[in-house]
Structures are given as structure tokens and as C-alpha cells.
Amino acid sequence: MIDIFCRGLFLLLVGLCGLLGDDVSRFSRREMLNYLLDPSKYDPRIPPDYEQDHPTNVTLQIYLLSFDTVNEAGMEYSLTIYLRQKWVDHRLQFTDYNRSDWLELDTRRIHNVWVPDTFFRNEKRASFHNVTVPNRLIHIYKNGTINYSLKLSLTLGCQMNLVEYPLDYQECPMILQSYAYSTDNVVFSWTDVKPISIQPEIQLPQFFIEGYYIEECHSLFEKNFACIRASFQLRRAIGYFIVQVYIPSIMIVILSWISFWIDVEAVPARISLGVLTVLTMTTQSSGAQSSLPKVSYIKAIDVWMAMCLFFVFAALLEFAYVNVVTRRRTKQLLLLKAKLDNDQVRF
């Protein structure tokens, strides 16, 4: 009797163990998420490899949705991106679960998962997109790989060298860094395939996006924080300046030369034309400089405008010189004529 009871108890325990072993595979997706993110087992405040001898490797990828403005006066540029981050959190593996290859988290549960503290070091202004819901997502894969994506609008600082303006070429950086974790716990790297994707339809009114390059960067602090950098290569489109600056200034200089064909005795006409072209050239130079910062070095546009103003002003000076010379010569001719008349009277 006791032997039969022991056998029954053994079989019951074996069956119970089998049921417990199959519990995870029978979970629904919601139950699986609750199981993985159980606060008693998973702490979202701690990095995945915090207790290990190696840091957590976070790979980043950027998809450029729009390149909005480049502001020379503020030394900044604005853009909208998808920021995608990927890392492995072994605490969230579910290899025994066969109902799905990945689990999707609602935005209201993202705070239950550890995410990198990535920030943009040269950011001036930034905003999340929350219409109609917060534009963020997390996918958790079987092996513990996590994909984290969010949509951002950024205004980033860009130190520009305007010596060759408007024939200039600029490199505007985007610097991503970990705010709290040093490289002992978290490291950043770019993805191997298309680290930065640029939407083909993107067009800027005054620039061409010629490309980009990526590199690692150094932290500004004593500790070495995770840091990577991407630089966008921008070349200014010259078409606007040809139409709005170069052609009008050339025509103004040519207009000032018309005074050479006006009779030297027509003083009001030549003076009016000379002063008008000088003032117009000065106004156009001020307009060309209005959208630029007040830098202390000489720019290419300054040289062009200064030479145009020099030619226009020289045309005005030419009239003044010719007028003085003509009056002197006229006076000399009158004196010579008077002398000849006096000599004729004597004889």
C-alpha cells in the first residue's frame, strides 16, 4: 500500500514538473511580457552587463527624415530623424517561447525596460513627437536583443567657417554621448550597414548634401563616456547668389560707367547717376550681409562687394576729376582767347 502511494506521488511530482517546465511556452504574449518584466526579477535601473567584466555595446543608426534649415547667423541647423538603438539584454531572453520571434512593447511600458541615456552633446533645442501618441517603440527578440526607436526634431550647433561664403563648404556635426555611464558600463558604436540613411527626396534651398562621415569622439570630462559623431557635408548652392547678388552688382557697375558717355557739362545728370549707383551698391552690400553673423574676418562676398563699390565710386571720382580738368582747361582757353583778342586790337 505504501509502495503504491509512493509511486503515485512520484508520478504526480514528475507530471507537475513537466507542467511547470512547459509554463513559459504556454504563456500568451501579455503573460510573457509580464513574466520578463517582473520587478522581482528584472531591474530596469541597471544596465544589462553591469555586474559583468565588459560593457554593454549599444549600436546606433539614424534615418534622416528632413533637413529643415541651416542658420548661419545662429550657427545651427535643424533636422528630423529616427534614432534607432540596439543592444542585448540577456535578462530578457525567451528562447523557450515559440509563439512569437519578438515582443512589442506599448509606449506606456517602455519605462519598464532599461534604455541607454543617449543625449546630443551639441543640441540647442529638441522635442519628441507625441501626435497622436508618443512616437517610440521597443521590440524584444528571443535572444534578448532590443530595438529601441524614437522620432526627434533637433536643432544642433554647427561652427561654420564663412571665409569662402557664398562659395563655402560646411561640415555640421551630430555628437551622441552617454550622459551618466562611462565606457566601463556602456559603449556606443555605429551599425555596420547604413549607419545613416538619408531620404532621397530631401532638398535644401541653399545647400547640397554631399555626404557624411562617422567617427568616434572623446568626452569633454575626466571620465571617458561613450561618444560617437556623425558629420554632414554641405556645399552651398550658388544659384541664388548669382541671381540676387552677382548679376545685380555687375549691372550696377556697368550702369555707373554710362556716365563716361554723358557730356561733361551735364553735371546734374552725371552727379545723380554716380551718387545713385554708390547708394544702391551700399544697400545691396548691406542686404547680402543681413543674414550673416558679425564675424571679424573678411569673407569672399565682402571682397566682391568692396570691388564693385570701388568701381562705382571710381566712376564718380572720374567725373569729379574730369570736371575740374575741363574747367581749368576752359579757363585757360578763355584767357588765351582774351589775350589773342587783345593782340589783334593792338595791331
C-alpha positions in Angstrom: 0.0 0.0 0.0 2.8 2.4 0.9 4.7 1.4 -2.2 1.7 2.2 -4.4 1.3 5.6 -2.6 5.0 6.4 -3.2 4.8 5.6 -6.9 1.7 7.7 -7.3 3.3 10.6 -5.5 6.4 10.3 -7.7 4.3 10.3 -10.9 2.4 13.3 -9.6 5.6 15.2 -9.0 7.0 14.3 -12.4 3.8 15.5 -14.1 3.9 18.7 -12.1 7.5 19.3 -13.0 6.6 18.8 -16.6 3.7 21.2 -16.4 6.0 23.8 -14.7 8.6 23.3 -17.4 6.0 24.0 -20.1 4.5 27.1 -18.4 6.6 29.6 -20.4 5.8 28.1 -23.8 2.0 28.2 -22.9 2.1 31.9 -22.0 0.2 34.5 -24.0 2.2 37.5 -25.3 0.9 39.6 -22.4 1.8 37.0 -19.9 5.2 36.6 -21.4 5.9 40.3 -21.1 4.7 40.4 -17.5 6.9 37.4 -16.8 10.0 39.1 -18.4 9.4 42.5 -16.8 8.5 41.2 -13.4 10.1 43.7 -10.9 11.2 40.9 -8.7 13.4 39.5 -11.5 14.2 42.5 -13.7 15.5 45.9 -12.6 15.2 48.5 -15.4 17.5 50.9 -13.5 20.6 48.7 -14.0 22.4 48.2 -17.3 22.3 44.6 -18.7 26.1 43.9 -18.1 26.5 46.0 -15.0 27.8 43.0 -13.0 30.0 41.7 -15.8 33.5 42.4 -16.8 32.5 44.0 -20.1 30.3 47.0 -21.1 27.0 46.9 -22.9 27.5 47.6 -26.6 24.8 49.9 -28.0 24.8 50.2 -31.7 23.1 53.3 -33.2 21.5 54.1 -36.6 19.9 57.3 -37.8 17.3 57.7 -40.5 17.2 61.3 -41.7 13.5 62.3 -42.4 14.1 66.0 -43.2 16.9 68.6 -43.2 15.0 71.7 -42.5 17.2 74.8 -42.1 20.8 75.9 -41.9 21.1 79.2 -40.0 24.4 81.0 -40.5 23.5 83.8 -38.1 22.8 81.3 -35.2 25.5 78.8 -36.3 22.9 76.0 -36.1 20.9 73.6 -38.3 17.6 71.8 -37.8 16.5 68.3 -38.8 14.1 65.5 -38.0 15.3 61.9 -37.5 14.5 58.4 -36.4 17.1 57.4 -33.8 17.4 53.6 -33.6 19.4 51.9 -30.9 20.1 48.2 -30.4 21.7 46.3 -27.6 21.5 42.8 -26.0 19.9 42.4 -22.5 20.3 38.7 -21.5 17.8 39.2 -18.7 15.0 39.4 -21.3 15.7 36.2 -23.3 12.8 33.9 -24.0 14.3 31.2 -26.2 11.7 28.6 -25.0 8.8 30.7 -26.2 7.6 29.7 -29.7 4.5 31.8 -30.2 6.5 34.9 -31.5 10.0 35.7 -32.5 9.7 39.1 -30.9 7.6 41.1 -28.4 6.3 44.6 -29.0 6.0 47.0 -26.1 3.4 49.7 -25.8 4.8 53.2 -25.2 3.3 53.1 -21.7 5.6 50.1 -20.8 8.8 51.4 -22.2 9.8 52.8 -18.8 9.9 49.2 -17.5 12.9 48.4 -19.8 16.4 49.7 -19.4 17.3 52.1 -22.2 20.6 54.0 -22.8 20.9 57.5 -21.6 21.8 58.9 -25.0 21.9 62.7 -25.5 23.1 65.0 -28.2 26.1 67.0 -27.0 25.7 69.9 -29.4 21.9 70.1 -29.1 20.4 73.6 -28.7 16.7 72.7 -28.9 14.9 69.4 -29.3 11.5 67.9 -29.0 9.8 64.5 -29.0 6.9 63.8 -31.4 3.7 62.9 -29.5 1.0 63.1 -32.2 -1.1 61.1 -32.0 0.8 59.0 -29.4 4.4 59.2 -28.3 6.5 58.2 -31.4 8.6 55.5 -29.7 8.8 51.7 -29.8 10.7 48.8 -28.4 10.9 45.3 -29.8 12.4 42.5 -27.7 13.8 39.5 -29.5 14.2 35.9 -28.3 18.0 36.2 -27.7 17.5 39.3 -25.6 18.3 41.8 -28.5 16.3 45.0 -28.0 15.5 47.5 -30.8 14.6 51.0 -29.5 13.4 53.6 -31.9 12.1 57.2 -31.4 11.4 60.2 -33.6 13.1 63.5 -32.7 13.2 67.1 -34.0 16.6 68.6 -33.3 18.4 72.0 -33.6 22.1 71.3 -33.3 25.1 73.7 -33.2 27.4 73.9 -36.2 30.5 76.1 -36.1 30.8 77.4 -39.6 33.8 79.0 -41.4 32.4 81.6 -43.7 35.7 82.8 -45.3 34.7 81.5 -48.7 31.0 82.5 -48.4 28.9 82.1 -50.6 31.3 79.5 -52.3 31.7 77.7 -49.0 31.6 74.1 -47.8 30.5 73.2 -44.3 30.6 70.2 -42.1 27.9 70.1 -39.4 28.4 67.5 -36.7 25.9 65.4 -34.7 27.5 64.2 -31.5 25.8 61.5 -29.4 27.1 60.7 -26.0 26.1 58.8 -22.8 25.2 61.2 -20.1 25.8 59.0 -17.0 27.6 55.8 -18.0 31.3 55.7 -18.7 32.8 53.2 -21.1 33.2 50.8 -18.3 29.5 50.1 -18.5 28.2 51.3 -21.9 29.9 51.8 -25.2 28.4 53.3 -28.4 29.1 52.2 -32.0 27.5 52.8 -35.4 25.8 49.9 -37.2 27.8 48.2 -39.9 25.1 48.6 -42.6 23.9 52.1 -43.4 24.6 53.9 -40.1 23.0 57.0 -41.6 20.2 56.8 -44.1 19.1 59.9 -45.9 15.7 60.2 -47.6 16.3 60.7 -51.3 13.7 63.4 -51.6 15.4 65.7 -49.1 16.3 69.0 -50.7 17.7 72.2 -49.1 17.0 75.6 -50.6 20.7 76.8 -50.3 22.7 73.6 -49.8 23.5 70.2 -51.4 24.1 67.3 -49.0 27.2 65.8 -50.5 27.5 63.0 -47.9 28.6 62.3 -44.4 31.3 60.5 -42.4 31.2 58.8 -39.0 33.8 58.5 -36.3 34.3 58.1 -32.5 34.8 61.1 -30.4 36.2 62.0 -27.0 34.3 63.0 -23.9 34.7 66.6 -22.5 35.1 65.3 -19.0 37.7 63.5 -17.0 35.9 60.1 -17.3 35.7 58.6 -20.8 32.0 58.5 -21.6 30.6 56.7 -24.6 30.6 59.1 -27.6 30.2 58.8 -31.3 29.9 61.5 -34.0 28.5 62.0 -37.5 29.3 65.0 -39.7 27.1 66.1 -42.6 29.0 67.5 -45.6 27.1 70.5 -47.1 28.0 72.5 -50.2 26.2 75.8 -50.7 24.2 76.2 -53.9 25.4 79.2 -55.8 22.3 79.8 -58.0 20.5 82.1 -55.6 23.6 84.4 -55.2 24.2 84.5 -58.9 20.6 85.8 -59.5 20.3 88.0 -56.3 23.8 89.3 -55.8 26.3 88.9 -58.6 24.2 89.8 -61.6 22.6 92.9 -60.0 26.0 94.1 -58.7 27.6 93.7 -62.2 24.7 95.6 -63.8 25.1 98.5 -61.2 28.8 98.7 -62.1 28.0 98.8 -65.8 25.3 101.5 -65.1 27.9 103.6 -63.3 30.1 103.5 -66.5 27.3 105.1 -68.6 28.4 108.5 -67.1 31.5 108.2 -69.3 29.3 108.8 -72.4 27.4 111.7 -70.9 28.5 115.2 -71.7 30.9 116.6 -69.1 28.8 119.8 -69.0 25.7 117.8 -67.9 26.7 118.0 -64.2 23.3 117.2 -62.6 22.9 114.0 -64.7 26.4 112.7 -64.0 26.3 113.5 -60.3 22.8 111.9 -59.9 23.9 108.7 -61.7 27.1 108.4 -59.7 25.5 109.0 -56.3 22.6 106.7 -57.1 24.8 103.8 -58.1 27.0 104.3 -55.0 24.0 104.2 -52.7 22.5 101.3 -54.5 25.7 99.3 -54.2 25.9 100.1 -50.5 22.3 99.0 -49.9 22.9 95.7 -51.8 26.0 95.0 -49.8 24.1 95.5 -46.5 21.4 93.2 -47.8 23.9 90.5 -48.6 25.3 90.7 -45.1 22.0 90.8 -43.2 21.6 87.0 -42.8 25.2 86.5 -41.7 26.8 86.7 -38.2 29.0 89.7 -37.5 32.4 87.9 -37.8 35.7 89.7 -37.6 37.3 88.1 -40.7 36.9 89.0 -44.4 34.6 86.8 -46.4 34.6 86.2 -50.2 31.3 88.2 -50.5 33.0 91.2 -48.8 35.8 91.2 -51.4 33.3 91.1 -54.3 31.1 93.9 -52.8 34.1 96.0 -52.0 35.5 95.7 -55.5 32.1 96.6 -57.0 31.8 99.6 -54.7 35.3 100.6 -55.7 34.5 100.6 -59.4 31.3 102.6 -58.8 33.0 105.1 -56.6 35.9 105.4 -59.0 33.4 106.3 -61.8 32.1 109.1 -59.6 35.6 110.3 -58.8 36.4 110.2 -62.5 33.7 112.7 -63.2 34.9 115.0 -60.4 38.5 114.8 -61.9 37.3 115.4 -65.4 35.1 118.2 -64.4 38.0 120.0 -62.6 40.3 119.5 -65.5 37.7 120.6 -68.0 37.0 123.8 -66.1 40.7 124.6 -65.8 41.2 124.0 -69.5 38.2 126.1 -70.3 39.5 128.9 -68.1 42.9 128.6 -69.8 41.3 128.7 -73.3 39.3 131.8 -72.3 42.4 133.5 -71.1 44.3 132.6 -74.2 41.4 133.8 -76.4 41.3 137.1 -74.5 45.0 137.5 -74.9 44.7 136.8 -78.7 41.9 139.3 -78.9 43.9 142.0 -77.2 46.9 141.4 -79.5 44.7 141.7 -82.6 43.3 145.0 -81.3 46.8 146.4 -80.9 47.7 145.6 -84.4 
